[in-house]
Amino acid sequence: MRFVASSVPGIDVPPEIVARVEQAADPEVECFDIAFELASHALAQPGVAGLHFISFRRDAGIAQLCRRLGIAPRVERETNGHSASVAL
């Protein structure tokens, strides 16, 4: 979380979130819990029809987050010759 806060342009991570992750028994699980809390809050706002998730890692974190949010996965394949994309 500290790397994201200090090295990713346009991203502002409040110090209390950085501290929450650093003090957690399992920082990865804590980051996932924070993502879930933020996404749940955003989806509960009037007029919000969806969210766009981006992962800096190649893992199943976004799929896991979508399942926890109750968003059913579906796969979309690009037809322009680039690598396949996955939409959840």
PyMOL commands that place a pseudoatom at each C-alpha (Angstrom):
pseudoatom trace, name=CA, resn=MET, resi=1, chain=A, elem=C, hetatm=0, pos=[0.000, 0.000, 0.000]
pseudoatom trace, name=CA, resn=ARG, resi=2, chain=A, elem=C, hetatm=0, pos=[2.877, 2.319, 0.740]
pseudoatom trace, name=CA, resn=PHE, resi=3, chain=A, elem=C, hetatm=0, pos=[4.232, 1.697, -2.799]
pseudoatom trace, name=CA, resn=VAL, resi=4, chain=A, elem=C, hetatm=0, pos=[0.871, 2.602, -4.344]
pseudoatom trace, name=CA, resn=ALA, resi=5, chain=A, elem=C, hetatm=0, pos=[0.609, 5.684, -2.154]
pseudoatom trace, name=CA, resn=SER, resi=6, chain=A, elem=C, hetatm=0, pos=[4.074, 6.940, -3.086]
pseudoatom trace, name=CA, resn=SER, resi=7, chain=A, elem=C, hetatm=0, pos=[4.653, 5.687, -6.626]
pseudoatom trace, name=CA, resn=VAL, resi=8, chain=A, elem=C, hetatm=0, pos=[1.398, 5.570, -8.580]
pseudoatom trace, name=CA, resn=PRO, resi=9, chain=A, elem=C, hetatm=0, pos=[0.571, 8.929, -10.179]
pseudoatom trace, name=CA, resn=GLY, resi=10, chain=A, elem=C, hetatm=0, pos=[-2.919, 10.209, -9.451]
pseudoatom trace, name=CA, resn=ILE, resi=11, chain=A, elem=C, hetatm=0, pos=[-3.524, 7.844, -6.550]
pseudoatom trace, name=CA, resn=ASP, resi=12, chain=A, elem=C, hetatm=0, pos=[-3.978, 9.306, -3.078]
pseudoatom trace, name=CA, resn=VAL, resi=13, chain=A, elem=C, hetatm=0, pos=[-3.981, 6.790, -0.237]
pseudoatom trace, name=CA, resn=PRO, resi=14, chain=A, elem=C, hetatm=0, pos=[-4.847, 8.321, 3.128]
pseudoatom trace, name=CA, resn=PRO, resi=15, chain=A, elem=C, hetatm=0, pos=[-2.204, 7.721, 5.834]
pseudoatom trace, name=CA, resn=GLU, resi=16, chain=A, elem=C, hetatm=0, pos=[-4.756, 5.905, 8.005]
pseudoatom trace, name=CA, resn=ILE, resi=17, chain=A, elem=C, hetatm=0, pos=[-5.286, 3.334, 5.238]
pseudoatom trace, name=CA, resn=VAL, resi=18, chain=A, elem=C, hetatm=0, pos=[-1.532, 2.791, 4.891]
pseudoatom trace, name=CA, resn=ALA, resi=19, chain=A, elem=C, hetatm=0, pos=[-1.291, 2.354, 8.677]
pseudoatom trace, name=CA, resn=ARG, resi=20, chain=A, elem=C, hetatm=0, pos=[-4.256, -0.043, 8.697]
pseudoatom trace, name=CA, resn=VAL, resi=21, chain=A, elem=C, hetatm=0, pos=[-2.523, -2.279, 6.146]
pseudoatom trace, name=CA, resn=GLU, resi=22, chain=A, elem=C, hetatm=0, pos=[0.872, -2.078, 7.854]
pseudoatom trace, name=CA, resn=GLN, resi=23, chain=A, elem=C, hetatm=0, pos=[-0.643, -3.044, 11.217]
pseudoatom trace, name=CA, resn=ALA, resi=24, chain=A, elem=C, hetatm=0, pos=[-2.705, -5.937, 9.857]
pseudoatom trace, name=CA, resn=ALA, resi=25, chain=A, elem=C, hetatm=0, pos=[-1.830, -9.533, 10.638]
pseudoatom trace, name=CA, resn=ASP, resi=26, chain=A, elem=C, hetatm=0, pos=[-2.184, -10.285, 6.902]
pseudoatom trace, name=CA, resn=PRO, resi=27, chain=A, elem=C, hetatm=0, pos=[-1.664, -7.142, 4.782]
pseudoatom trace, name=CA, resn=GLU, resi=28, chain=A, elem=C, hetatm=0, pos=[-2.900, -8.818, 1.583]
pseudoatom trace, name=CA, resn=VAL, resi=29, chain=A, elem=C, hetatm=0, pos=[-6.201, -9.806, 3.200]
pseudoatom trace, name=CA, resn=GLU, resi=30, chain=A, elem=C, hetatm=0, pos=[-6.495, -6.309, 4.670]
pseudoatom trace, name=CA, resn=CYS, resi=31, chain=A, elem=C, hetatm=0, pos=[-6.029, -4.734, 1.226]
pseudoatom trace, name=CA, resn=PHE, resi=32, chain=A, elem=C, hetatm=0, pos=[-8.733, -7.018, -0.124]
pseudoatom trace, name=CA, resn=ASP, resi=33, chain=A, elem=C, hetatm=0, pos=[-11.064, -6.052, 2.732]
pseudoatom trace, name=CA, resn=ILE, resi=34, chain=A, elem=C, hetatm=0, pos=[-10.434, -2.356, 2.056]
pseudoatom trace, name=CA, resn=ALA, resi=35, chain=A, elem=C, hetatm=0, pos=[-11.142, -2.838, -1.652]
pseudoatom trace, name=CA, resn=PHE, resi=36, chain=A, elem=C, hetatm=0, pos=[-14.391, -4.604, -0.781]
pseudoatom trace, name=CA, resn=GLU, resi=37, chain=A, elem=C, hetatm=0, pos=[-15.444, -1.846, 1.633]
pseudoatom trace, name=CA, resn=LEU, resi=38, chain=A, elem=C, hetatm=0, pos=[-14.708, 0.901, -0.908]
pseudoatom trace, name=CA, resn=ALA, resi=39, chain=A, elem=C, hetatm=0, pos=[-16.397, -0.934, -3.787]
pseudoatom trace, name=CA, resn=SER, resi=40, chain=A, elem=C, hetatm=0, pos=[-19.468, -1.737, -1.672]
pseudoatom trace, name=CA, resn=HIS, resi=41, chain=A, elem=C, hetatm=0, pos=[-19.751, 1.906, -0.660]
pseudoatom trace, name=CA, resn=ALA, resi=42, chain=A, elem=C, hetatm=0, pos=[-19.370, 3.109, -4.253]
pseudoatom trace, name=CA, resn=LEU, resi=43, chain=A, elem=C, hetatm=0, pos=[-21.974, 0.655, -5.571]
pseudoatom trace, name=CA, resn=ALA, resi=44, chain=A, elem=C, hetatm=0, pos=[-24.441, 1.818, -2.906]
pseudoatom trace, name=CA, resn=GLN, resi=45, chain=A, elem=C, hetatm=0, pos=[-24.337, 5.411, -4.188]
pseudoatom trace, name=CA, resn=PRO, resi=46, chain=A, elem=C, hetatm=0, pos=[-27.278, 6.639, -6.255]
pseudoatom trace, name=CA, resn=GLY, resi=47, chain=A, elem=C, hetatm=0, pos=[-26.533, 6.642, -9.958]
pseudoatom trace, name=CA, resn=VAL, resi=48, chain=A, elem=C, hetatm=0, pos=[-23.572, 4.244, -9.794]
pseudoatom trace, name=CA, resn=ALA, resi=49, chain=A, elem=C, hetatm=0, pos=[-24.190, 1.464, -12.306]
pseudoatom trace, name=CA, resn=GLY, resi=50, chain=A, elem=C, hetatm=0, pos=[-20.800, -0.242, -12.121]
pseudoatom trace, name=CA, resn=LEU, resi=51, chain=A, elem=C, hetatm=0, pos=[-17.129, -0.022, -11.311]
pseudoatom trace, name=CA, resn=HIS, resi=52, chain=A, elem=C, hetatm=0, pos=[-13.905, -0.461, -13.275]
pseudoatom trace, name=CA, resn=PHE, resi=53, chain=A, elem=C, hetatm=0, pos=[-11.279, -2.551, -11.466]
pseudoatom trace, name=CA, resn=ILE, resi=54, chain=A, elem=C, hetatm=0, pos=[-7.601, -2.647, -12.391]
pseudoatom trace, name=CA, resn=SER, resi=55, chain=A, elem=C, hetatm=0, pos=[-5.052, -4.923, -10.785]
pseudoatom trace, name=CA, resn=PHE, resi=56, chain=A, elem=C, hetatm=0, pos=[-1.314, -4.327, -10.782]
pseudoatom trace, name=CA, resn=ARG, resi=57, chain=A, elem=C, hetatm=0, pos=[-0.846, -8.081, -10.315]
pseudoatom trace, name=CA, resn=ARG, resi=58, chain=A, elem=C, hetatm=0, pos=[-1.707, -11.124, -12.379]
pseudoatom trace, name=CA, resn=ASP, resi=59, chain=A, elem=C, hetatm=0, pos=[-3.805, -12.993, -9.876]
pseudoatom trace, name=CA, resn=ALA, resi=60, chain=A, elem=C, hetatm=0, pos=[-7.444, -13.781, -9.242]
pseudoatom trace, name=CA, resn=GLY, resi=61, chain=A, elem=C, hetatm=0, pos=[-7.947, -10.846, -6.863]
pseudoatom trace, name=CA, resn=ILE, resi=62, chain=A, elem=C, hetatm=0, pos=[-10.430, -8.972, -9.040]
pseudoatom trace, name=CA, resn=ALA, resi=63, chain=A, elem=C, hetatm=0, pos=[-12.456, -12.123, -9.703]
pseudoatom trace, name=CA, resn=GLN, resi=64, chain=A, elem=C, hetatm=0, pos=[-12.482, -12.844, -5.970]
pseudoatom trace, name=CA, resn=LEU, resi=65, chain=A, elem=C, hetatm=0, pos=[-13.562, -9.266, -5.224]
pseudoatom trace, name=CA, resn=CYS, resi=66, chain=A, elem=C, hetatm=0, pos=[-16.382, -9.476, -7.780]
pseudoatom trace, name=CA, resn=ARG, resi=67, chain=A, elem=C, hetatm=0, pos=[-17.613, -12.767, -6.304]
pseudoatom trace, name=CA, resn=ARG, resi=68, chain=A, elem=C, hetatm=0, pos=[-17.621, -11.208, -2.827]
pseudoatom trace, name=CA, resn=LEU, resi=69, chain=A, elem=C, hetatm=0, pos=[-19.567, -8.221, -4.189]
pseudoatom trace, name=CA, resn=GLY, resi=70, chain=A, elem=C, hetatm=0, pos=[-22.075, -10.587, -5.803]
pseudoatom trace, name=CA, resn=ILE, resi=71, chain=A, elem=C, hetatm=0, pos=[-21.051, -9.706, -9.365]
pseudoatom trace, name=CA, resn=ALA, resi=72, chain=A, elem=C, hetatm=0, pos=[-21.232, -12.764, -11.617]
pseudoatom trace, name=CA, resn=PRO, resi=73, chain=A, elem=C, hetatm=0, pos=[-18.164, -13.272, -13.842]
pseudoatom trace, name=CA, resn=ARG, resi=74, chain=A, elem=C, hetatm=0, pos=[-18.277, -13.441, -17.639]
pseudoatom trace, name=CA, resn=VAL, resi=75, chain=A, elem=C, hetatm=0, pos=[-15.471, -13.656, -20.140]
pseudoatom trace, name=CA, resn=GLU, resi=76, chain=A, elem=C, hetatm=0, pos=[-15.190, -11.346, -23.138]
pseudoatom trace, name=CA, resn=ARG, resi=77, chain=A, elem=C, hetatm=0, pos=[-12.667, -11.960, -25.889]
pseudoatom trace, name=CA, resn=GLU, resi=78, chain=A, elem=C, hetatm=0, pos=[-11.232, -9.108, -27.897]
pseudoatom trace, name=CA, resn=THR, resi=79, chain=A, elem=C, hetatm=0, pos=[-11.306, -9.562, -31.656]
pseudoatom trace, name=CA, resn=ASN, resi=80, chain=A, elem=C, hetatm=0, pos=[-8.590, -7.051, -32.525]
pseudoatom trace, name=CA, resn=GLY, resi=81, chain=A, elem=C, hetatm=0, pos=[-5.621, -9.389, -32.187]
pseudoatom trace, name=CA, resn=HIS, resi=82, chain=A, elem=C, hetatm=0, pos=[-4.574, -8.285, -28.731]
pseudoatom trace, name=CA, resn=SER, resi=83, chain=A, elem=C, hetatm=0, pos=[-4.490, -10.647, -25.803]
pseudoatom trace, name=CA, resn=ALA, resi=84, chain=A, elem=C, hetatm=0, pos=[-7.813, -11.732, -24.413]
pseudoatom trace, name=CA, resn=SER, resi=85, chain=A, elem=C, hetatm=0, pos=[-9.501, -9.510, -21.874]
pseudoatom trace, name=CA, resn=VAL, resi=86, chain=A, elem=C, hetatm=0, pos=[-11.669, -10.638, -19.019]
pseudoatom trace, name=CA, resn=ALA, resi=87, chain=A, elem=C, hetatm=0, pos=[-14.735, -8.673, -17.971]
pseudoatom trace, name=CA, resn=LEU, resi=88, chain=A, elem=C, hetatm=0, pos=[-16.302, -9.402, -14.634]
for i in range(1, 88): cmd.bond("trace and resi %d" % i, "trace and resi %d" % (i + 1))
show_as sticks, trace
zoom trace
